[in-house]
Amino acid sequence: MSNKERITQELNELKHIYESLDEIDQKKLEEALIMLRTKFGQRVRA
């Protein structure tokens, strides 16, 4: 399995997990992802 295929498979699995969450948990996950992106972006710029 190529790297691209593996990543695509993992993204599809994450999509199914996200879709199985209720609306409140989806919002919590979205907020956590935004926080991670912000922290990661700060580290990259430093």
Phi and psi in degrees as a GROMACS rama.xvg file:
@    title "Ramachandran Plot"
@    xaxis  label "Phi"
@    yaxis  label "Psi"
@TYPE xy
-73.2776  164.821  SER-2
-59.9738  -42.3978  ASN-3
-63.8789  -41.7338  LYS-4
-64.4063  -40.9807  GLU-5
-63.3607  -45.0116  ARG-6
-64.0829  -42.4595  ILE-7
-60.9382  -43.3655  THR-8
-62.3563  -44.4735  GLN-9
-64.4887  -39.749  GLU-10
-64.5769  -39.9057  LEU-11
-63.9399  -39.7613  ASN-12
-64.0296  -41.9439  GLU-13
-64.1082  -37.6097  LEU-14
-61.5964  -42.3827  LYS-15
-64.9784  -39.8457  HIS-16
-62.3516  -46.4372  ILE-17
-59.3269  -44.74  TYR-18
-66.279  -24.7311  GLU-19
-80.5826  -13.514  SER-20
-77.8556  152.618  LEU-21
-79.5239  173.858  ASP-22
-59.3161  -40.4545  GLU-23
-65.2267  -45.36  ILE-24
-67.4945  -33.4799  ASP-25
-61.4407  -43.6738  GLN-26
-62.8647  -43.2086  LYS-27
-60.7082  -43.194  LYS-28
-64.4264  -42.7973  LEU-29
-60.4471  -43.1767  GLU-30
-64.2743  -40.0427  GLU-31
-64.7606  -40.0476  ALA-32
-65.3131  -39.0979  LEU-33
-62.9874  -43.3213  ILE-34
-62.4423  -42.4785  MET-35
-63.0852  -43.2079  LEU-36
-61.8143  -41.3361  ARG-37
-63.4021  -48.5038  THR-38
-64.1467  -41.5507  LYS-39
-64.4965  -41.6212  PHE-40
-62.1946  -37.9278  GLY-41
-66.004  -39.0712  GLN-42
-67.9669  -38.2938  ARG-43
-66.2039  -39.1906  VAL-44
-73.9221  -24.5429  ARG-45
